[in-house]
Amino acid sequence: MSVPDKLTHRLNNCSSLVSLPAIALQVIDMAEDPDVGLSDVERTIRNDPALSAKLIRVANSPLFARTKNIDSILQALTLLGLDSALSLALSFSLMGSLKKEDGGQDSQTFWQRSIIAAIIARELGDRAAIHNQGALFLAGLLQDLGILALKQLEPETYTELFVASTDHASLCKAEKQHFACDHAAIGAQLAEAWHLPALLINTIANSHSLNAEPNPDEEGLFQNCIGLSGIIADLWIGDNGLEYNEETANTLKHLGIDEQQMESLVDKVLQEIPELSKLFEVELINNADVEAVLARSKDVLMIRDLHKESQQQRPQTDHIDKHSRKVTELSKRDRLSGLYNRAHLEKILNMEFDSACHHGSPLSLAFIDVDHFEDVNKRYGQSIGDIVIKTIARLLEKNKEKTDIATRFDGVKFVLVMPGSGNGAAEATTRRILDTLQDNPLELGDDLRVSISVSIGVSVHNQEHRFKSCDRLLKAADIALQRAKQNDQEHICLFQSSHILKSAK
C-alpha cells in the first residue's frame, strides 16, 4: 500500500520524526557496516551511559540465560551477540526519542502493545529457530511506528480515531478512510527515511499480513513472527481472545504453537514483563490481569481443537448439519472462480447499503472487466480462458482489503464491494488491483504467461453523494466502467454526481 504524495511531503517535513538522536544514527551506521566488531560497538555505546546501563541490565534479565553476573558493556555485548546488541541498542535509543514526542492518554496503550509484541516476536523467533532475535525484538517494537507519525501529523484527528477504534483492525480501517493508507505503510516509509535495514522496512510494511503457507523461508518466518506478535499482544490490551480465522490458525500451526506451547509462551512473556517494564519505563500488565490473559490466550487454539473434534467425534446429526452448511455456502459461490456469485452479490449489496445508510458510513463498488477477453479464448482456447478467470479471482482476493467482498458478476466481469471505503481508500484498492493485473503477465503454469488489460469503474456512496438505492450505486459503477473502456482500456474511472467521469491513468 503506497502513501499519498501529500502525506509523504508532510511526513518529510516533520522534523521531530525525521530527525534521530546521534546515538541511533551511529548504531544504524554500524549495523550496515560488515566490518564492525564488538569492540567498535563497545566504544560507541559506552559514550552513552544510560544506553550502556540498559544493555547491561537486559543482559542480566530473564531475556537471556547466563551463568554469571554481567557487569560491563563488553561482557553484555559478548553475551548478546553483535546483531542482537545492535538491534537492542537501536530499540532503546529510538524508543527514548519517540516517547519524548508522544503524549496523551492513549500513549500507554500504544507502548504496552509495542513492547509486549516485541517480547512475543522474540519468543516466537526462538521457537522458529530464527537466528537474529534482536532484530525480531526491534521489528516487533517498531511495527506500529506509523501510529506515532500520524499522531504527530494530525494530533486531534488521529487521537479521536485511535480512541474510537475498538481494536487494531478497526483502527487500520479508519486510517484508510481518512488518510487513504494505514499506519503500516506510513511506518515503513519512515523506517526507510531513517535508513533502517530492508528487512525491517518490509516487515513493518507487511506487519498486518501472515504467510499461512507451509514451510515459508526465513524471511517469511520472520514476517509471521511479527504478524502474530501483534495479534497475540492484543490479549494484554483488550478484553477479547485471539481472532479465529484460518490464516491465524495455520500460521500458529506452522510455527508449532499448540495449546501447551501457547501457555508456555504466555508464561515466558509474563516472566520477562517486570524487567522490561522497568527498562522501558512503561507499566505493561497488572498482576490481576494475568489469569485473564492466560484464559484468553487459549481461545483460538480451543476453537481449532473443537473443529478437529467435530470431524472425529460428532454424531451423525452434526455431520448432516455440517453438510447442509457446506451446501448452503456452495450455493453462494460461483463454481469456476470460487468467488461469491451474482445472486449472493444482490443480498450483500442490500445489506451493506442499508448498513451504510444507517451508520452514515461510506460504501464503494468497483466493476472490474477484462478487455477483449474473447481474444484470449480464441488464441489459447476456453480451458486457458477458465484458468485466467480463476487466476484473476485469486489475485482479487489477495489484493483486496480484508473487509472487502469480491464477487463474479458474469463472464469476466467482477464486482468488488468495499464497505467503509470512501474515495481515497477505494482508489487505493482499485489502483493496487489494476497494477497487479496489468503490470505482469499472468503465470498460468507450463511456462504459459498471458498478458491482459482491465478496465475499472468505481462508484462511492458517501456524505457528498448519497445514492437512493443500491441498484443505482451498482448502475453508476457500470456507467463508469463503460466510460473507462472508451479511454484506452487501461484506467480507472470514478463516477461523479454530475455524471462527469474522471479517469486516473
C-alpha positions, 0 to 999 in steps of 0.5 A: 500500500503506497502513501499519498504524495501529500502525506509523504511531503508532510511526513518529510517535513516533520522534523521531530520524526525525521530527525534521530538522536546521534546515538541511533544514527551511529548504531544504524551506521554500524549495523550496515557496516560488515566490518564492525566488531564488538569492540567498535560497538563497545566504544560507541555505546559506552559514550552513552551511559544510560544506553550502556546501563540498559544493555547491561541490565537486559543482559542480566534479565530473564531475556537471556540465560547466563551463568554469571553476573554481567557487569560491563558493556563488553561482557553484555555485548559478548553475551548478546551477540553483535546483531542482537546488541545492535538491534537492542541498542537501536530499540532503546535509543529510538524508543527514548526519542519517540516517547519524548514526542508522544503524549496523551492518554492513549500513549500507554496503550500504544507502548504496552502493545509495542513492547509486549509484541516485541517480547512475543516476536522474540519468543516466537523467533526462538521457537522458529529457530530464527537466528537474529532475535534482536532484530525480531525484538526491534521489528516487533517494537517498531511495527506500529511506528506509523501510529506515532507519525500520524499522531504527530501529523494530525494530533486531534484527528488521529487521537479521536480515531485511535480512541474510537477504534475498538481494536487494531483492525478497526483502527487500520480501517479508519486510517484508510478512510481518512488518510487513504493508507494505514499506519503500516505503510506510513511506518515503513516509509519512515523506517526507510527515511531513517535508513533502517535495514530492508528487512525491517522496512518490509516487515513493518510494511507487511506487519498486518499480513501472515504467510499461512503457507507451509514451510515459508523461508526465513524471511517469511518466518520472520514476517509471521513472527511479527504478524502474530506478535501483534495479534497475540499482544492484543490479549494484554490490551483488550478484553477479547481472545485471539481472532479465529480465522484460518490464516491465524490458525495455520500460521500458529500451526506452522510455527508449532504453537499448540495449546501447551506451547501457547501457555508456555509462551504466555508464561515466558512473556509474563516472566520477562514483563517486570524487567522490561517494564522497568527498562522501558519505563512503561507499566505493561500488565497488572498482576490481576490481569494475568489469569485473564490473559492466560484464559484468553490466550487459549481461545483460538487454539480451543476453537481449532481443537473443537473443529478437529473434534467435530470431524472425529467425534460428532454424531451423525446429526452434526455431520448432516448439519455440517453438510447442509452448511457446506451446501448452503455456502456452495450455493453462494459461490460461483463454481469456476472462480470460487468467488461469491456469485451474482445472486449472493452479490444482490443480498450483500449489496442490500445489506451493506447499503442499508448498513451504510445508510444507517451508520452514515458510513461510506460504501464503494463498488468497483466493476472490474472487466477484462478487455477483449477477453474473447481474444484470449479464448480464441488464441489459447482456447476456453480451458486457458480462458477458465484458468485466467478467470480463476487466476484473476479471482485469486489475485482479487482476493489477495489484493483486496482489503480484508473487509472487502467482498469480491464477487463474479458478476458474469463472464469476466466481469467482477464486482468488488464491494468495499464497505467503509471505503470512501474515495481515497481508500477505494482508489487505493484498492482499485489502483493496487488491483489494476497494477497487479493485473496489468503490470505482469503477465499472468503465470498460468503454469507450463511456462504459459504467461498471458498478458491482459488489460482491465478496465475499472469503474468505481462508484462511492456512496458517501456524505457528498453523494448519497445514492437512493438505492443500491441498484443505482450505486451498482448502475453508476459503477457500470456507467463508469466502467463503460466510460473507462473502456472508451479511454484506452482500456487501461484506467480507472474511472470514478463516477461523479454526481454530475455524471462527469467521469474522471479517469486516473491513468 
